Amino acid sequence: MELEAIICDVDGTLAETEESHRAAFNQAFRDAGLPWHWDKSLYGELLKVTGGKERLRHFIGSLGIKTVNTADPSLVASLHERKTACYGELVSRGAVSLRSGFETLIRQARSEGVRLAIATTTGLANVQALLRSALGTEGCSCFEVIAAGDTVAHKKPAPDIYLRTLAQLRLAPRSCLAVEDSHNGLRAARAAGIATLIVRSTYSRFDDFAGAARVVDELDELCAAEPPGPSILDALRLLHQRATRESG
Ligand SMILES: [Mg+2]
């Protein structure tokens, strides 16, 4: 079966964004006068909860303290809004760049007519800021579908965001390949029936990737390891072909 579209996750996959997300959350806490700080270890745990607002809600719920009115429903919304603004500032200042091989893949896919899409739990504003910063003003138009954030009822590891992306692309799951970095992302893509390449990221290095078509540390590793693989896109085509053949 021919590879018709590549569907990419954003955070950890297209770019190592999580340290900037963490810095932005901490800035939002300081700006609100809250004595909270998410260190790397805590943030690694909190990443098991997908979606920024959901993560905040989970953290606040786990505190069990009365230093702020944690029952205030507007607290999560206002912190998340401030965090998104802080993140956008960091990204526009060039704090985040695409991971190795992705710019090449995007160029090759566009020139050879393989469609590109994004399926992410992060908000649309975050995605747009990253694509503009990394790929220029035309960055967002490289992706035919950008399915982001709150457009589905259930975030990853539920398959909803992938099912929405497939519907917008009008493609069957077997014509697509997902690129993810995390266990939750892999579960979401597989539950939607899509073969999945894992490109491990800083925070997902030790996740369980059973069921992935392949696991690599960087995208361009595929070229070195997959003869005849003269291009990353050809390596992905080969991987997709094998994965769909094996799944019958
Ligand atoms: Mg991710």
Residues whose N, C-alpha, C, O or C-beta is under 5 A from the ligand:
A	BS01	MG	D9 D11 G12 T13 D181 S182 G185
